[in-house]
Amino acid sequence: MKISLRMKMLFMSLVIVITSVLTMGWNMVHHITDAFETEIGERAIAIARTVAQMTDIRQYVGVQGGEQIIQPIAERTREATNVDYIVIIDMDRVRYSHPNEELIGETFVGGDEKEALANLEYVSIAQGTLGNATRAFVPIINEEGTKQVGVAVVGILTPTLQAILATYSQDLINALIWGLAIGLFGSLLLARSIKRQTFGLEPYEIAKLVEERSAVMQAMDIGIIALDEHGQITFMNRLAKSYIKNREEETITHVQEVFPKLWKGFNHGLLTDSKEQMINRNVVLFEKNYLLSLYPIHVKGNYTGTLVTMIDRTDATRLAEELTGVKSLVEALRAQNHEYMNKLHSIAGLIQLERTDDALDVIIEETADEEGVITFLKEHFVDYSISGLLLGKRSRAKELGITFLIDQNSFVHESYGSLSSGDMVTIIGNVIENAFESFHHAKADKIVECLIQMDKNHLLISVRDNGTGMSKEIQNKIFTYGYSTKEKEGRGIGLALVKQIVSAQKGEITVQSEPNKGTEILIEAKEREMND
């Protein structure tokens, strides 16, 4: 059964008022009790000090027959001070005075007098023969002031909790009645106001509508972003989040964080106050093209926000990056296969010539060399795509007569930023291939050195060759899309893709080159730079 908002608020008000009144009443009673006990404790200790200083009491306590002198004095003092009892005991806890004379000569009860017998002064609350009382204990010292001879006990009976509640019960009942009346009346007014603002819908009906609308938005095949009048993002469906997945590590709260150039171009116009729509405008976000549409929302003639829709136009850019990396890897594997075929032919020829020792030497040399490189890559590189690429490039280098060296300080422990295996294959494959192609003329010692270091906080890639080098003019153009020093169709794409990927990670590419001496391309990115 679904309970209406009005009934829920009435019930909650009833519970809150009753709980509040009872809690406040309980606290009030306890505060009154504590204050009362403190006050009568101070009063009792003052009277006990006076009694303990009386000459006759100091002289006759502990003396046989002393109760004849002490009892009248104690009773006169009790009646004059309006306390419930004054009891004088000696060091053996024997009473010398009591309002009930039958108890004189008997042992004091309560168990809270031990410290007083050790010459200490204090106030205690304990159960005595007359009931629960606040009792003040003051040691009695002989007239010479050298020895304790007894204790003066002054007791004032304290009212029980039930008695205090009975005294203030009418006040508590009145407060409860008035609180309930005010709370229930206020709840009715509040419930009526809320129902009016929610178009008469109950909370469960509102929740159902929100869930249905959200499910519809999430199921749509376009990205949807809802903005308030200030450009703050209030809703983003699943597809829109996937479109801006490169920013998922950050908390995106404003449309300016997603479309900074678009926001600046509109100068807060369309997104904040314009009544015109913008349909299917082409925008580039993280190297991908989208059709962006903006629909200003007006409620009762007032601008309240904007609906933004995003349609993915093409995955061509991303596909090109991946195909470039795969193409490089396939080419490297082809070279490796070609090299192994040559090795197998050599071994087969040596065996046919019955030169088995030479064939065995070739096998051992090749196996030991390959095993060393494979072992190093397995131990230092967690990404097998990169390991496979480096092995393939190594084979291709042998085919080209190039000495390809992998720096022993290289490692790949984990991915940096949002770099994928495909991104790393694209970067490393293109930069190494560029180094291989730097040897335009025959050269005896063709050397390409590669250093790769990557973890979650740092990326460093260095590729160095001793090829023909580049002039300053060429260095400034090599990352331009379509530019190549080779007159061949389809060239000039690889390094441009490298530049795009590194720039997306807020990294830097440094090129150092001298004609006829060689080139070094250094790629570096740090977590600090990403956070700036």
N, C-alpha and C positions, 0 to 999 in steps of 0.2 A: 504494500500500500504506500502510495506517494503522499507525503504530507505537504500541505501548502506552506508557502513562505510565511504567511501571517501566523499560522499555528506554531511553526518552528520558532519564530521570534518571540511569541508569547511564552512558550515553554522555556526558552533560554532566559528570558527576562525573569521569569518566576524563579528559576534555579539560581541565577546570579544574585537576585535581591535577597533570597532566603540565605544563601551561602554568605553573602557579604554581611548581613545583619547579625547572623549567628557568630561569624568570625570576629566582627567588631565587638559584639557583646562579650564573647569569651575573653578577648584581649583586654577589654575594659575591666572585667571582673578581676583578672589576674593583676592588672596594674594597680587597681584599688587595694587588692590583698597585699601586694608587695609594699605599697606605700604605707598601708596601715601597720604592717609588721615592722617596717623600719622605724616608724614614729614611736610605736609603743616600746620597741627595743631600746631606743635612746632614753625614753622616759624611765623604763625599768632600771637601766644601768645607773642613771643618776640617783634614783632612790636607794639602790643597793649600795652605792658608794657612801651615801649619807649614813645608812644603818651600820655599815662596816666600821665607821669612824666613831660610833657612840661608845663612850667610856665604859658603861656598865656591860655592854655586850662584849667588848674586847676583854673585860676583866673576868666575866663569868662563863663564857663559852669554854667547854672542856672541863668545867669544874662540876663536881657532883652537886646536884641540887641547883645548878645554875639556871635551870628552866623556870624556876620560881621568879627569878628576876627578869629573865629575857622575854618570856611569853607576854607579859603585860605591855612591855615596851614595843614589841613587834606588832601587837594587835592595835595599839593606839596609833602607831605609825601607818599601819595598813589602812585603818579607817580614815585617817587624815589625808592620805594620798590617793585613796580610792583605787587601790590595786586589789587583786584577787587573793593573793597570799604573800606573806613574808616568812620564809623558813630559814632558821639559823641551824647549821650543822657543825659538828666538830670534825676533827681529822679522821674519825672513825665512821663518818657519815650518819651519826646519830642526831636525830632532830631535837632541838631545844625550843622550837616554836613552830606552831602550825595553826591555821584557823580551826581545824578539827583537833581539839585537845587530846582526843583518844590516840592520835598518831604521834604525839610527843613521846620521845624515848625510843621510837622505832627507827629502822634504817631508811634513809632517803632513797627514793626510787626514781628511775628515769634513765640512768646510765650516762648522762651527759655532764656529770659533775667531776669526772676524773681529772680533767685539765685544771679545774679550779683548785683542787687539792694540791696541785703543783705550782701554786702561786700565780695563776694566770687569770686575767679578767676578760670576760666575753659574754656574748648573747647567744642563746640557743633556743630552738623550737623543739619541744618534746612533749610526750604524753605523760602527765603526772597523775596523781590520785584524784585531782579535781577535773581533769580533762586536758585537751591539747592547749598548750600555753607557750607564750614567748617568755623565756626565763633569762634573767640577768644574774651572772655569777661574779661576785667580788670577794677576793680573799680577805679574811680578818686577821690582822697582825696584832700581837700582844702590845701592851702599853710601852714596852721598851723598844718596840720596832725591830726586834731581832728574830722573831719566830712567828710562823703562821700557826694560828690556833683553831681556825675554822673557816667557814664560807657563809656569806650572806646571799640568800637566793630570793629574788623578787620576781613573782610570776603574774602575768596578766593573760587571762584566757582570751584566745583569738577565735573569732567567729568562723564557723565552717563555711566551705564553698556553697553548700546548700542554703545556708542562712543568707549569704551575700546575694545569691541568685534570687531568693525570695524577696529580698529588699528591692532589687532593681528589676524584677520580672515585669512589672507593669510598663516601665520605660522601654524594655526590650520589645514587648508586644506592640506598643504604640509605634515604635520605629519600624517594625516589620510590616505593620499594616500600611503605614504611609509609604514605605519603600515599594511595596507591591503595587499600590495604587498608581504611584508615579511611573514605575517601570512598565506596567501593563499599558497605561495610557500612551507613554512615549513609544512603546513597541508598535502599537496600532498605527500611530502617525507615521513612524518610519517605514513600516511595511507598506502602507498606502502610497507613500512617496516613491519607494523603490519600484512598486508594481507599475506606477504611472510612467516612470522612466524606462522600464523594460517592456513597454507596450503590453502590459498585462500578462507577460510570460513568466512562468515559474522558472526557478534556477535550472531544474533538470531539463526543461524545454530549451532554455538558452544553451546549455551544454551540448544537447543533441544537435542543435542547429550549427554550433561552432564546429563540432566533430564532423558533421556532414560536409560543411563548406570546406574544411581543411582537407578532408579526404578527396573531394573533387579537385581542389587545387593541386594536391600532390599527384593525382592520377593523370593530369594533363601532360601532353608531350611538348610543352613549351615551358621555358623558365619564367617564373612569375615572382616579382618583387613588389611588395607594398610599402609605400613611404607615407610618413605623416607630412604635415604642412611645412616642416623644417628640413625635410630630406632625410630624417631618421628612418632606418629600416625597421618596419614592424612585423613583416612576414616575408619568408623566402621559401619557396617550395624545393623539393628534393632536386629537381633538374637544375634550377638556378644555382643551388649550392655546388652541384657537380661542375657547372660552367666556371665557377670561381674557386675551384678546389685548390689552386695554387696559393690561396690566401687562407686556407682552413686553419692554419696554426694561429691566426690572429682573430680577435673578436671584431667582426665587421659590424658597425653600428650606423654608419652614414653612407649614403649613396656616393659621396665624393671619394670614399676609399676604394670604390669599385670602378667608377667612371670619372676620374679627376679631370681629364681634358674636356669631356662632355659637359660636366658641371660648370667648369670655368667658362666654356664657350657660351652656355646659355645665360651666364651671369645671373643665376638665381631666377631666371625668368620663367621658363616653361615648368620647371619643377616646383615652383613655389606659388605662382599666382596666375599663370596664363590659363585661358579658357580654351585654347587651341590644342589640338592633338598633334602628335608627331608619329607618323606611321612608317615602319620599316626603314629606319635609317641605318646604314651600314656602319658598324663600329668594330674596332680590333681590340680584343681582350686576350692577353697572354698568347699572342701570336695566332689567334683564331678569329675568324670573321663571324659576326652575329648581326642579325636584323633586329634592331631595337625599336620598340614602339612605346610611346608614353601617352597615358590617358589620365588627364587631371580629374579628380573626384570632387564633386560639389554636393554638399548637404544643406538643404534649405537656403540655397543661394550663396553659401559660404564655402570657400575652398578649404578642404580638409586633408588633402593628400594627393598622391599620384600612384597609378598602377603602371608598372613597368613590365613589359613582356620581352623575352629574349628567344630568338630562334637561331639555332646553329646552322650556318650556311654550308660549311664544308669542313671536313677533317683533312684537307689536302696537305696543309702545312705539317701537321703531326705525322701523317702517313709518309710524307717525303723524308722526314728525319729518320723514321724507322727503316724505310727502304734503303736509305743511304748506308745506314749501319749494317743492315743485312747484306747489302751488295758487297760492302767491304769485307765482311766476314766470309761470304761465299767465294770471293776472289782469293782471299788468303787461303782458304781450304783447298781451292783448286791448285794453288801454287804448291801447297804442302803435298798434295797427292802426286803432282808432277815430279817433285823432288824425290819422293819415296820410290816412284817408278824407276827413276834413274838409278837410285841406290840398288834396287832389286835387280835391275839389268846387270849392274856391275858385279854384284854378288853371284848371280847365275853364271856370268862369263868366267869368273874366277873358279867356280866349282867345275865347270866344263873343262877348264884347262888343268884341272886337278891341283889347283893351288889353294887348297882348303885352308891353310894357315893364313894366307892373305885375306881370304874371304871372311874368316873368323875375326881377324883384326878389324876389318871394315865394320862388321856387325857389332863388335864390342865397343869400338870407338863411337859409332852412331848411337848405340843404345845408352852408353854411359852419359853421353852429352845430353841426349833427350831426357833421360831420367833425372839428371841434375836440375834441368830447367823445370820439368814437370813437378818435381818435388818442391822446388822453391815456390812455384806458383800456387800449389795446393796448400802450403803452409802459410803463405802471406796474403793470399787473395781469396776472400770469401765469395766473390762474384765470379762464377765459372764462365760467364759470357766474356768478361774481360780477359780471363786466363786463356780461353779459346782463341780470342782475337790476337793476343800476343804470340801464341804458338803459331798461328797462321801467318802473322806478319814476319815471324822469324824464318819460317820456311820460304816465304816470298822473298825475303832479303837474300837468302842463300841462292835462290834462283837468279836474282839480279846481280849477284856478286857483291852484295853489301854485307858488312859485318854489323849485325843488329845486336846491341848490348842492352840488357835490362838491368838497371842499377839495383844492386843488392840491398839498398835501403828502401826499396819500394814496398808498399803494402796497401791493401784495401781491407779495412776492418769492418766498415759499415757504410751505408749510403750517406752522402752529404746533402742536407737540405731536401729538396724534392727531386733530386736527380734520380732517374731510373737507369736500369741496365742499358736500355736502348740509347739514352742520352750519352752515357759514358762510352759506349761502343762508337757512337757517332763522333764524339770529340776525339778520342784516342785514335780511331781508325783514320780519320781525315788528316789529323796533324802528322801522324807517322807516314801516311801515304804521300803527303806533301813533301816530307823530308826525303823519301825514296826518289821522288821525281826531281829533286834538286840537282841530281848528278846528270847534267846534260851531256858531258863529254867523258870519254874514257879516263878512268883514274884507278890507280893501283890500290890505294887504301880507302875504300868507301866505308865510312863509319857513321852509324846513327845510334845515338845513346838516348835511352828513355828512362825517365824517373816518374813514378806514379805514387802518390801518397794521399790516402783519403780515409777520413773517419767522419763522425757526425758533426764535428766542429771545424774541419779544415779540409781543403782540397788543393793539391799541388800537382801539376803535370808539367814536366819539362822534357822537350824533345830537341836534341841538338844534332846537327849534321855538319860535315865538312865539305858540303857541296859548293855550288857556284855562288851562293849568297844572293842578296838582293840590294838594289839601290833604295835610297830613301823614298823615292817616288813610288816604287812598287810596294814598299812596306805600307804606305798609306792607303793602298788600294786593294790589298789581298783579301780583306774581309768584306769587300763590296760584292753584293749579289750579282753574279754573272761575269765578274772580272776574272780573267785567267791569262797567264803568260803562254799557255798552250793554245794554239789555234785549232780548237776541236769543239764540236757542238756538244752542249750539255755540260761544259766545264764551268768553274767559277761558282759552284753551289756549296761544296763541302765546307770550306772555311767560313762561308757566310752563315751556314747552319751552326757551326761551332760558336761563332760570335753571338748568335741569338740565344743559344742555350746558356752560355756563360753569363751573358748580360741578365738573363732571367734570374740567375742566382746571385746577382750583384757582385759578380767576380770581375777580375781584370785580366787582360791578355797583353803581355809585353813581348815585343819582337826585337831581337838584337841580331843584326846581320851586317856582314861586310862582303862586298863582291870578291869572289874567288877564295874566300876564307871559310865561309859557312854561315849557318843560321841557327839561332836558338829561339824557340817559341815557349814562353813561360805563361802558364795559366794558373791563377791563384784566387781562391775565395775563402773567406773566413766567416764564422758565425757572427762575429762582432759587426761585420759589414752588413750582414743581413738584418741585424736589429736596428741599425742606424736609420 
